[in-house]
Structure formats: structure tokens, C-alpha cells
Amino acid sequence: MRVVIASHGYSEVERVKLLEAIAEQHDVTLLVPDRIWAQVFGDMYAPESTEKVRVIPNRTLPFGAHYLFRPSWQVYRDLRPDVLHVEYDPWTPEFWSVVLPMLLLHRRIPIVLYTKKNTRHVPRGPLGLVERLLTRLGMSRVSLVLAASLKAASIFRDLGYGDTEIKVQGHIPIDEALFRPVPVRAVHEPRFEVGFVGSIAPHKGVRTLVSAVAQLRDRLDADVRLSFVGPMRDESLAALLADYDWISYLGPRPNSDIPAFLSGLDAFVMPSAILPDHEEHDGQALLEAMAMELACVGSRGGIIPELIEDGHNGLLFEAGDVSGLVDALEKLVADGDLRRRFGTHARGTALARTGLASLASQRLAVYDRVLAAQQQLESRVA
């Protein structure tokens, strides 16, 4: 089977591992912008081809806050894909700049759509009408929707596409050999180490976490420390972190360095905020911490409640609720057995959802199913 994947989401080596696992059974080609700028990640470049995965960098044209792929028609014609996997929503110019030339060249190609966005506000007026039309046309050619979360899946059901098959499936694989529990976790008593990995930005709930740890230190009169890893996206937050000597900001780190950071923590917190146009999409940093058997706390927003079962593999609090986060952390500080029990259950959850082997198997099953359905349809028509 020839699978063509159109996405800018595989710019890191760790993410390409999923495509390489799929390429053990199928021919995989990645269509990717040669270079784009993303608000969250900054400049992003096309990865290199590997022994198993062919990468085709596409030049792009800016289109407002979006961009258009500039296809090479000869290259696209020679691909002859059996399945086209597109990781752009059907109302976006990115989707159509890939799908339209592919459909013109390969009319019967089945399309798998992957979506992460879990908030959706259709504009009013002419722009909204155009987006609805594009979505309707795009979905008429989509064979199956893969959604990063139940909340992302609900977007398409709410838009009226409940008849299209929608499956919830992880996006970014966890290398279980890299993100594995340490044989003996460090004992920091009387110190307690709390950590966060991700963009240091308002939508990540950083202020909530800082306030909660400050209050927890006062409540317990204990040496609770807080460490952050990730790119700084807000200078006011940089000033906030610098105000406290019990906070360590370590800057951005490659994914291969994250296990060492996580292994030095007693608890991990994902305090993501709920905004009108954003809720946590894939919770990758949370899943990686769970795979390390860390006790985790998360806000009730976006995908997080789908990953943390409150009281079973971690604790939840209402997004933005500082006192709720303080209470959750206090439970973890007080009970080492509880932390270990949460960690054991958390690893099972993380690997079942996005462990590399598990996720590759799930993705292969989708491609096989979509192609079989297309072949069955064509045989009936013939």
C-alpha cells in the first residue's frame, strides 16, 4: 500500500518514528512545507528523508495566517497513493491546496482526515458561508476522520458530520524505551519537586501553577520546588518566574532530554487554561510524564480529562482554580503510596493510547480498513 501523509507535524525526529513504524509494512511518503512559521513553535523546517520514509518538501505561499502548498504536479502524479492522510481541517487553505491537486490527479483516492482542534467558531457572514461550503465539499470526499480526542471528534459531530466514521486516535508516539520509569525514583524529602513541560505561555496556565505552588509552600511550610522546561512565549511570564528563588526555568530542551528532567520530579502538572479559541489539543507532555510513572495533575480542559481518570491514574482540578490545584498537590505531597499507585496506572494509559507500537498498529488498521472499503466500492461499481 502507498500512503501519502500531508502535514507539518513531523518536523521532529521522534515524530517521524511513527511513520517509520508504518513504513515497515507500507510505502510511506510525507508531504511537508519546506519552511513555515507557527505561532506556538516558531520556524519549522521539513525533516530529512530516512531509509524508510520519503519526505517531499513543498514550497508554500502565505495566505493570511495560513499557507498554501505549491505542488509539483509531476511528483504528485508519480506518487499514485492508495490512501491520502491529511492533517489539516477541511475549511483550511492548507487542506485544499493538497487535496485538490491530488483529486485531480487521482480521482478515486480515499482520504483519511486527522484533526486535533477541539474548539470551533464558524465566522459570521460571507466568510462563514465559504467555510461551511468548503467543509461540506471536503467532508464529501473524506472516508474516515481520526480525532486526537473525543472533544475534537465532537466538533465534526456538531457540524453535522456524525454519519462519517470518526475514530479517536493518538497523534504523537511515545517511545516507551525512552520514556520509561526509573528503577528507583529519587527521594527528595523534605523537598518536593513539581515540574511542567511545554510552552511558557498564558494558555498553558502557568500563572495558575505558580500561584498554587506559592500557596502550597505557605500552607505546608514546606520546601516545594517548581521547574519549567519549554520555550518562553511571554516576557511577562519570564519576569514572573524570575521573582521566586524556588522556581527553576531551564529553557527549551530536545525531546531526548525530557526523560532525564522528568525522572527528577515527584509530580507533574499540566494546568492548561480554557480559552474561547483554545483548549489542550494532544497533551503530549502529560502523556510522556504518565509513561514515566509520574504522579500527574491536570486541569479539566481539552483532552486532559480523557487522559487522567481522577483518583485512578492522577488528579484533576478545574482550569484556573488555584485552590483546587493546591488541594491536589497537597494530597500528593502527603502520600507517597498514592503517587506510586497513580504512576503505575498512568503508564498503562499512556502506552495504550500513544505507545509507538500501539499507535502504529492502530494507524495501520485504519489504512487497511479504508483501502478495503474503497476497493469494495469500486468492485460494486464495476
N, C-alpha and C positions, 0 to 999 in steps of 0.2 A: 504494500500500500504506500502511495506517495501522499504525505501530509505536508501542507504548507501552512505555516503559522505566521500571522501578521500581528506584530506587537512591538512596543518599545520596552517591554517589561523584563527583558532578559539581558540587560546590559552588564550584570554581574556574573562572575564565573559560577557561583553557587546555583544561580537560577538556571543556567544552561545545563546543569546536571540532570534536570528533569527531561529536557529534550534528548540528551544523550541516552537516558534510560529508555525512552520511547524508541529511539533510533536502533536499539538492539533488535527490534522486530520490524520496524518500518523505515522507509526513506523519509527523512525529516529535513525541510528547508525552512529557514527563518527569514521572513521579510521584515526589515527593521529600518527606521530612519538612520541615515548616516550620522546625523547630529541634530539634536533638538535641545531646547532649554525648557525645563519643567520647574514650576514654581516651588515645589517641595524639594526636588533633588538637584536643581541647578542644571549645568550642562550634562547631557547624556550622549554617549557615543555608541556606535554599533560595536558589538563584540566581534572577536575574530572567529572564523570558521574553525571547527575542530575536526578530528578524524571522522567523527560520526555525523556531525550536523553541519550542513551547508548554510552559511549566512550570506544573504544578499543585501548589502546596504543600499537604500534608496535615497536619492536626493529628495528634498522636500521644499515646498513653497509655504511661507507663512500665510495664515488665513485667520486674521484676528487673533484670538487666544489659542487657536488650533493650528493645524498644518495639513497640507495635502501631500500625499505620496506622489512622486513623479515616476511612474512605472516605465521600465524598459520593456516595450511590447514584445520584442523577440525573446527576452529572458522569460517573461511571464508565459508566453506561448509554449516555450520548451519545458516549462515545469510540469505541465499535464497532471495537475493534482487530482487525487481521488477524493480528498477531503480538504476543505479550506477552513482553518480555525482562525477567527478574527477576534482580537481582544479590544475592540472599540465599539461603543454603543451605536445602534443603527441611526440615531439622529445626528451623528457627528460627521464632519467632513473627512476625518481620517478613515472611518468605515467605508464611505462611498468611494474615496479615492483608491482604495484597494479592491473593493467588491465589484465596482462597475467594470473596470477593465478585465477582471477575472471572469465575470459572467459573459462578457462579450467574446472572450476567447474560449471559455469552457462552459458552455451554456447550462449543462446539467449538473454542475458541481454541487454537492451538498455542503452546507455551511454550518459550522458549529460556532456559536457566539459565546464568548466569555465576558461576563460583566462583574465588576466589583462595586460600582457606585450604588450606595444604599439610600441616597436621598435624590429626589427628582421633583423639580418645579418647572412645569411647561410654561414658557413665556406667553403672555397675552398678545393678542393682535396678530398681524401677518406673520411674524416670526414664529409664533406658536403654531399657526396653521401649517407653515412649511415643515416644522419639526414633526408634527403629527403625521403629515403625508410621508416624509422620509422614513419615519419609524414604521408606518404601515407597509410601505414598499419593501423596506429591508426585512421586516419580520415575515413577509410572504415568501421569502427565499431561505429563511433560517430553518434548519431541520431540528436543531436542539439548542437550548440555552443552558450553559453552565454558569452558575452563580456562586460567588465566593461565600455567600451567606444566605440564610433564609430571608433576611431583611432585603438583600439585593434582589432575590427572586421575587419578593412581593412587589417590587417596582413594576415588573412586567405583568404580573397578575393584575395590579391596579390599573395599568394602562389598557387592559382588556385582552391580553395575550395568554390567558390561562390555558387555552387549548394547545398551545405549543408545549412540548415536553421540556420541563425545567428540572435540572438536577443541581443540587448543592455539592460543590466540589472545591477543595482547596486549590490554591494558586501557586504558592512558592514552596518548594520542597524543603524539608528539614533533613539534613544529613545526620542520621542517627548515630553514625560513628564519630561525628564531630561534636554534636550536641548530646552528650551522654552524662549521666550522673557521675560525680566524682566519687571515688571509693570511700573516702572519709571526708565529709564536709568540715571545713574549718570551724572551730569553736571560738567565738569572739567575746564570750562573756567577760566582763559585764557590758561590752559594746554590742550593738545590734546594727547590722548593715542592711540598708534598704537601697534598692537600685532601680534605675529606669534606663531603657534604651529606645532611642527614637529622635525625631526632630525636636529641638528645643523651641517650641512654638506654642502660641496660645491655645490652638485647637487640641493640643495634646494634654491639656490640663495640668501643666507644670506648676502653675501658681497654687492650685489646689493641693498638690503633693507637698510642696514646700511648706505651706501653711499647716498641713496636717502633721508633718514630722516636727515642726516647731512646737505645736501644741502637745504632741505626744511626749516630747522631751520635758516639757514643763509638768505635764500630768504625772509622769512616772519618775521625774527627776533622774533620768537615765541617759546614758551616752548612746543615743540613737544617731547614726550617721546616714547620710544620703549621698549617692553617687549618680552622676548622669553621664551617659555616653551618647553622642549623636551630634549632628551639625547644628550650629547655632543659627536660628532663623529670626531672632528678635533681640535687638540690643537691650531693650528694657528688661528682658529675662536674663540676659548676661549680667546686668547690674544687680538684679535680684539674687542670683546665685552667688555673686561675689560678696554679698552682705553677711554671709554666715560662714564661720570657720569650720562648721561641721558638714558643709557641703563640698563635694569634690566634683568639678566639671572636667572631664577627661577628653572632651572634644570628640570628633568623629573617629571611628575605628573600622578597619576592614572586618567583614563578617567572620573571617577566620580567627580574629582576636576576641570575639564576643564570648565564646565559651569560658575563656580564662577570666574575663570580667565577672560573668555570672557565677562562676564557681566560688567567688569570694563573697557572695551575698547570703544573707539569711532570708530575705524576702524580695520579691519583685512586684512592682506596682505599675499598672497601665491605667492612668487616671483620665483617659480621653474625655474631652468635653463633647457636648451635644450642641451643634450649631444648625441653623436653618438649612445650610447647604453642605454640611459635612458631619458624618459620624464615622467611627473607626471602620475601615474597609476590610482588612485582612488579618489584623492582629498578629503579624508575623513575629515581632519581638516577644509578644506574650507567649506564642506557641513555642518559640525557642527556649524561653525560660522554663516553660512547663516540661519540655523534653529533658531539661537538666535536672528534673525533680525538685525544682524550687517551689516553695510556697508562694502563691501568687494572689494578688488582689487586683480587681478591675472594676471600672465603672459600668453601670448598666446602660451602655450605649453602643450602637452599631453591632458588630459581630461579637463583642466581648461576652455577653450573656449566653451566646451559643457555644462558647469555649469553656467558660467557667460555670460549673454547676455548684451554686452556692452551698457551702457546707460539705461538699463531697471532694472536689479537687481544687478548692480555693474559696475565696470570699468575694462578694460583690458589695458595692455601695452605690448610692445614687450619684450620678455625674454632678460634680460641683459641690457635693455635700462634704465639707471638710470634717465635720464631727463624725459623720458616718465612716470616713476613711480612718480617722483616729481610732475609733472603736475596733475596726477590723484589724489594724496593725497592733493594737494592744493585745488582742487575742493571740496573735502570732508571737509577740514578744514573750507572753506568759507561758506558752505551751509548745515545747519542742516536739513532743509526740504528735501534736496536731500538725505542725509544719511538715514532719516526715510523712504523715499519712496523706496529706494533701499532695505532696510531691510525688508519691508513688502513683496515685490515681491520675495526676496531671500528665505524667509521661505517657501513660497509656492513651489518654485522649489525644495528645499532640501527635503521636506516631500514627494512630489510626486515621487521623484526619489528613495530615500532610507529611508523614514519613515518606522519604524518597521512594522506597519500594512500593508502598501502599498507593501513593499518588500516581505513580507511573502506571500501575495496574488499573486504577480507576480510569485514567485518561485513555489507555489502550482499549478498554472495554467500550468507551463511548465512541471512539473512532470506528471500531469494528461494527458496532451496532448501527451507526449512521450509514456507513457504506453498504451494509447488508440491506438496510431498508431502501436505499437508493437503487440498488441492483434489483431488488424485488419489484419496485415500482416500474423500472424500465422493462423488466421481463413481462409485466402485465400489459404495458403499453404496446410492446412489440407483438 
